[in-house]
Amino acid sequence: MRKLLYLTIVVSILFSACKKESGTPQKFIVSEGVYIINQGGFNAANASLSYFQPADGKQFDNLFTTVNNAPLGDVAQSMAIAGDFAYIVVNNSGLIYGMDRWTAEHKGTINGLSSPRNMLLISNDKAYVSDLYSNDIAIVNPSTYEKTGSIPVNRSTEEMVMSGSNVFVAHWSGFSQALTNNKVLVIDAGHDTMIDSITVGIEPNSMVLDKNSHIWVLCSGGYDNIEIPSLWKIDAATFNVIDTLFFPEAELNPSGLKLSGAGDAVFFLNNGVYKMSVNDIKLPDAAFIKQDSGRYFMALGVDPANGDIYTSNPLDYQQNGIVYRFDAGGTFIEEMETGIVPGAFGFNYR
């Protein structure tokens, strides 16, 4: 697990004004905006979904529960958006909820998963689901909400990106694993088989695919500082490593690698938000957004439409967390209270 998740952080902070809706109309339609996936506490089954509309400043909390009169579950991990649907991966509940992404109405549930982490849409009738505990990648049909198969990979799996017909999968966790967690697996999505693997640094926690068809892989070095953290650039066509950039200290904990909407810049967290061009050959010397006293950045999101940057602060992991919003230039705009442990973002545009 990531090193900083084990820390208890107590922060006293004054919430800034944000137009928050006290209730959600029964049949409402959201405008373009951002979903905030609030994990909730482990085994507490208090995950929730928030929604923020930058154009009018409206915020809806407990959205899934209010619309569907049902709880979201235990540890909402991530979201995948495709077509008219959003899919919420609920890790500790072992399921994925499908909902209309404009009304938040529940449309179906994919069950039978072990500890799902991320969902990657391959086509209208096929998606892959990575898993923390299982050594298989689940194959599901997002249209019928059925699990249709699996791909044995002999490792737990985390984030995924697709280039052409190949899916690249990070082997992040070393928990209960006999194999070192320093691989990016390559899956042939046409035949649902693993065809190769690429050695990277220990604990690859996040990946993106840039405009040049290069895969960027951020490796923390391990929660117990086994090695120095590193950032890798890989040619998606040849699987060759193009460059490896090493962080200055093993104690650093880079995470949350994200891509700009144009695919020309990458962002990551490392006691602040860092930004670099995909053409850079060295790591940035200074943070693009500093993590000032009283703030802690756990999750990162970059709006693909306007470049706004979102970070989250889980506070003590017991009370409602905070999301900070910055513009594309890194200037602070506002902060908002959300649910417990805001841990991921889903950008909702037509």
Secondary structure as UniProt FT lines:
FT   HELIX           3..6
FT   TURN            26..27
FT   STRAND          33..38
FT   TURN            42..44
FT   STRAND          48..53
FT   TURN            54..57
FT   STRAND          58..60
FT   HELIX           63..68
FT   STRAND          76..82
FT   TURN            83..84
FT   STRAND          85..90
FT   TURN            91..94
FT   STRAND          95..100
FT   TURN            101..103
FT   STRAND          106..110
FT   STRAND          116..123
FT   TURN            124..125
FT   STRAND          126..131
FT   STRAND          136..141
FT   TURN            142..145
FT   STRAND          146..152
FT   STRAND          160..163
FT   TURN            164..165
FT   STRAND          166..170
FT   TURN            175..176
FT   STRAND          183..188
FT   TURN            189..192
FT   STRAND          193..199
FT   STRAND          204..209
FT   TURN            211..212
FT   STRAND          214..219
FT   TURN            222..225
FT   STRAND          230..235
FT   TURN            236..238
FT   STRAND          241..246
FT   TURN            250..251
FT   STRAND          255..259
FT   TURN            261..262
FT   STRAND          265..269
FT   STRAND          272..277
FT   TURN            278..279
FT   STRAND          289..290
FT   TURN            293..294
FT   STRAND          300..302
FT   TURN            304..306
FT   STRAND          309..313
FT   TURN            315..316
FT   STRAND          320..326
FT   TURN            328..329
FT   STRAND          332..340
FT   STRAND          342..348
//
